[in-house]
């Protein structure tokens, strides 16, 4: 039984990769970072000490290794990568243009993944594709550091050192001067919504539009829904502003829909993202939030909006009944506010997925224990407050200062009306909860931002205050 051929590709001394032009069929070399994928980057395969191309008139080549480089000799000469991007095999002598680095398919994929994604280095600095460049002579520049490609992306060198989450690359270590480790964590934010039924699509569309227009967010968005994808995209055209993923999830009762935000770990691609931001569909983003994701990523706690009027010991909506039933909770200070689960930040999924899984499991276990799916007010929010307190995994301070909410025809923050809120002083998010005309109110608020005038509802709602 013959071994299966190992597909591979060639990195040139110019910092490019050899590809086969899908139109002409000719070989050329092209910038790897400019390619959306690597399918066309490994047109070679090795077998019996030769390198083959799979089409007539080009190869096979005999690899000649020298000083860490590979020269590829065919019958008519050496394979040559010219400055103009062309490839030929008529060069009789070996020069720098004939130097290549042979990379396996998986090595090229790792290299491409690294140079096309964003990372957080050990100093907390964000490194993006614009900060990463393949240089000549098989070097890669990352921020202020330069690394050898062969010492960091080839299996024979013992590199790269990586960490994966459910099969997805999440962390990588590159070596400077052969021995000094530099650690990079994958930074790929995800904003996700739960939208069950057509009735919430109007608010979802407004929320998505605000996320793009005022939030300046252009990354990945996930929508968890029971609706067909084509219906969702037709009703919410603002999905086109993002890399939008749709996860179809079905339920039999309200409890299944309420719990979905914590069931997110069952979505298979989730582990290629961090940090995460969950948003209810009735939230308007009113300022740029891209830097917010960096702060979320570096934090060590889940965050959410504190509800100053919902005390843990007294308010069913934040788990008062649960704290009373569990004797362990007596050691905690329950005379403090709980949090609202309409906006939740999750720093790194590998560190906090167990919290989300525990909340989700507890929701169903408690309903089974009580034999009543309606046994708690704000079921998912109550359980979330309970679990986050037990696990000490919540710090509401960060998101609380960024969220206002619309209630009783006024904008509130920290439990107070804000009739004198200065013009254009936006905090990040406004949650339009508990009202019937929320879509209209959300649209009016967005228009006030565009017009650069105070929102018309920023007026006191009592006669005493008005006077």
ChimeraX attribute file (.defattr): number of C-alpha atoms within 10 A of each C-alpha:
attribute: neighborCount
match mode: 1-to-1
recipient: residues
	/A:1	3
	/A:2	5
	/A:3	7
	/A:4	9
	/A:5	12
	/A:6	13
	/A:7	19
	/A:8	21
	/A:9	27
	/A:10	23
	/A:11	26
	/A:12	26
	/A:13	22
	/A:14	23
	/A:15	21
	/A:16	23
	/A:17	27
	/A:18	25
	/A:19	25
	/A:20	18
	/A:21	13
	/A:22	9
	/A:23	6
	/A:24	7
	/A:25	10
	/A:26	13
	/A:27	19
	/A:28	18
	/A:29	24
	/A:30	21
	/A:31	16
	/A:32	23
	/A:33	22
	/A:34	11
	/A:35	13
	/A:36	10
	/A:37	13
	/A:38	19
	/A:39	11
	/A:40	14
	/A:41	25
	/A:42	24
	/A:43	19
	/A:44	26
	/A:45	19
	/A:46	20
	/A:47	13
	/A:48	8
	/A:49	10
	/A:50	15
	/A:51	23
	/A:52	20
	/A:53	20
	/A:54	12
	/A:55	11
	/A:56	8
	/A:57	7
	/A:58	17
	/A:59	20
	/A:60	21
	/A:61	22
	/A:62	19
	/A:63	19
	/A:64	11
	/A:65	13
	/A:66	9
	/A:67	5
	/A:68	10
	/A:69	20
	/A:70	18
	/A:71	23
	/A:72	24
	/A:73	25
	/A:74	19
	/A:75	12
	/A:76	13
	/A:77	16
	/A:78	24
	/A:79	24
	/A:80	25
	/A:81	26
	/A:82	16
	/A:83	10
	/A:84	8
	/A:85	15
	/A:86	14
	/A:87	18
	/A:88	17
	/A:89	19
	/A:90	14
	/A:91	16
	/A:92	12
	/A:93	10
	/A:94	15
	/A:95	11
	/A:96	14
	/A:97	18
	/A:98	22
	/A:99	27
	/A:100	29
	/A:101	21
	/A:102	24
	/A:103	24
	/A:104	20
	/A:105	20
	/A:106	17
	/A:107	19
	/A:108	23
	/A:109	17
	/A:110	17
	/A:111	21
	/A:112	19
	/A:113	16
	/A:114	20
	/A:115	23
	/A:116	19
	/A:117	16
	/A:118	21
	/A:119	23
	/A:120	20
	/A:121	19
	/A:122	12
	/A:123	9
	/A:124	14
	/A:125	12
	/A:126	17
	/A:127	20
	/A:128	17
	/A:129	15
	/A:130	13
	/A:131	13
	/A:132	21
	/A:133	19
	/A:134	24
	/A:135	17
	/A:136	12
	/A:137	18
	/A:138	21
	/A:139	19
	/A:140	21
	/A:141	16
	/A:142	18
	/A:143	16
	/A:144	7
	/A:145	10
	/A:146	18
	/A:147	20
	/A:148	19
	/A:149	24
	/A:150	20
	/A:151	22
	/A:152	24
	/A:153	22
	/A:154	20
	/A:155	15
	/A:156	10
	/A:157	11
	/A:158	10
	/A:159	18
	/A:160	22
	/A:161	15
	/A:162	15
	/A:163	15
	/A:164	13
	/A:165	15
	/A:166	13
	/A:167	10
	/A:168	13
	/A:169	18
	/A:170	21
	/A:171	20
	/A:172	22
	/A:173	18
	/A:174	24
	/A:175	19
	/A:176	15
	/A:177	11
	/A:178	12
	/A:179	9
	/A:180	10
	/A:181	14
	/A:182	15
	/A:183	17
	/A:184	23
	/A:185	23
	/A:186	23
	/A:187	24
	/A:188	20
	/A:189	24
	/A:190	21
	/A:191	23
	/A:192	23
	/A:193	23
	/A:194	24
	/A:195	22
	/A:196	21
	/A:197	12
	/A:198	14
	/A:199	9
	/A:200	15
	/A:201	20
	/A:202	16
	/A:203	23
	/A:204	28
	/A:205	21
	/A:206	22
	/A:207	26
	/A:208	27
	/A:209	22
	/A:210	24
	/A:211	26
	/A:212	19
	/A:213	19
	/A:214	18
	/A:215	19
	/A:216	16
	/A:217	20
	/A:218	15
	/A:219	15
	/A:220	16
	/A:221	23
	/A:222	21
	/A:223	21
	/A:224	23
	/A:225	22
	/A:226	19
	/A:227	17
	/A:228	11
	/A:229	14
	/A:230	10
	/A:231	11
	/A:232	21
	/A:233	16
	/A:234	10
	/A:235	14
	/A:236	19
	/A:237	12
	/A:238	20
	/A:239	21
	/A:240	12
	/A:241	17
	/A:242	16
	/A:243	12
	/A:244	18
	/A:245	15
	/A:246	19
	/A:247	17
	/A:248	14
	/A:249	18
	/A:250	14
	/A:251	14
	/A:252	7
	/A:253	9
	/A:254	12
	/A:255	17
	/A:256	18
	/A:257	21
	/A:258	19
	/A:259	22
	/A:260	22
	/A:261	22
	/A:262	20
	/A:263	20
	/A:264	20
	/A:265	18
	/A:266	11
	/A:267	13
	/A:268	10
	/A:269	13
	/A:270	17
	/A:271	20
	/A:272	20
	/A:273	21
	/A:274	24
	/A:275	23
	/A:276	23
	/A:277	22
	/A:278	22
	/A:279	23
	/A:280	22
	/A:281	24
	/A:282	23
	/A:283	27
	/A:284	30
	/A:285	28
	/A:286	23
	/A:287	21
	/A:288	19
	/A:289	18
	/A:290	14
	/A:291	8
	/A:292	15
	/A:293	22
	/A:294	20
	/A:295	14
	/A:296	23
	/A:297	23
	/A:298	13
	/A:299	17
	/A:300	16
	/A:301	21
	/A:302	23
	/A:303	26
	/A:304	27
	/A:305	27
	/A:306	25
	/A:307	20
	/A:308	15
	/A:309	14
	/A:310	20
	/A:311	20
	/A:312	27
	/A:313	20
	/A:314	18
	/A:315	16
	/A:316	19
	/A:317	22
	/A:318	30
	/A:319	27
	/A:320	23
	/A:321	18
	/A:322	20
	/A:323	24
	/A:324	15
	/A:325	10
	/A:326	10
	/A:327	9
	/A:328	10
	/A:329	16
	/A:330	11
	/A:331	7
	/A:332	11
	/A:333	11
	/A:334	17
	/A:335	11
	/A:336	16
	/A:337	19
	/A:338	29
	/A:339	28
	/A:340	23
	/A:341	23
	/A:342	18
	/A:343	21
	/A:344	23
	/A:345	26
	/A:346	25
	/A:347	24
	/A:348	24
	/A:349	20
	/A:350	15
	/A:351	11
	/A:352	15
	/A:353	17
	/A:354	12
	/A:355	18
	/A:356	20
	/A:357	15
	/A:358	16
	/A:359	24
	/A:360	24
	/A:361	15
	/A:362	17
	/A:363	23
	/A:364	18
	/A:365	12
	/A:366	17
	/A:367	16
	/A:368	11
	/A:369	10
	/A:370	12
	/A:371	10
	/A:372	10
	/A:373	17
	/A:374	12
	/A:375	12
	/A:376	22
	/A:377	15
	/A:378	18
	/A:379	23
	/A:380	27
	/A:381	23
	/A:382	27
	/A:383	27
	/A:384	28
	/A:385	24
	/A:386	24
	/A:387	20
	/A:388	19
	/A:389	19
	/A:390	14
	/A:391	9
	/A:392	11
	/A:393	16
	/A:394	21
	/A:395	19
	/A:396	21
	/A:397	12
	/A:398	19
	/A:399	22
	/A:400	21
	/A:401	16
	/A:402	18
	/A:403	24
	/A:404	26
	/A:405	19
	/A:406	22
	/A:407	15
	/A:408	12
	/A:409	16
	/A:410	19
	/A:411	23
	/A:412	20
	/A:413	21
	/A:414	16
	/A:415	13
	/A:416	11
	/A:417	21
	/A:418	17
	/A:419	19
	/A:420	10
	/A:421	15
	/A:422	11
	/A:423	12
	/A:424	16
	/A:425	11
	/A:426	17
	/A:427	18
	/A:428	20
	/A:429	25
	/A:430	22
	/A:431	24
	/A:432	24
	/A:433	17
	/A:434	11
	/A:435	12
	/A:436	9
	/A:437	10
	/A:438	19
	/A:439	20
	/A:440	13
	/A:441	18
	/A:442	23
	/A:443	15
	/A:444	15
	/A:445	21
	/A:446	22
	/A:447	14
	/A:448	16
	/A:449	18
	/A:450	12
	/A:451	11
	/A:452	11
	/A:453	13
	/A:454	19
	/A:455	21
	/A:456	13
	/A:457	17
	/A:458	19
	/A:459	18
	/A:460	17
	/A:461	14
	/A:462	8
	/A:463	7
	/A:464	7
	/A:465	9
	/A:466	9
	/A:467	6
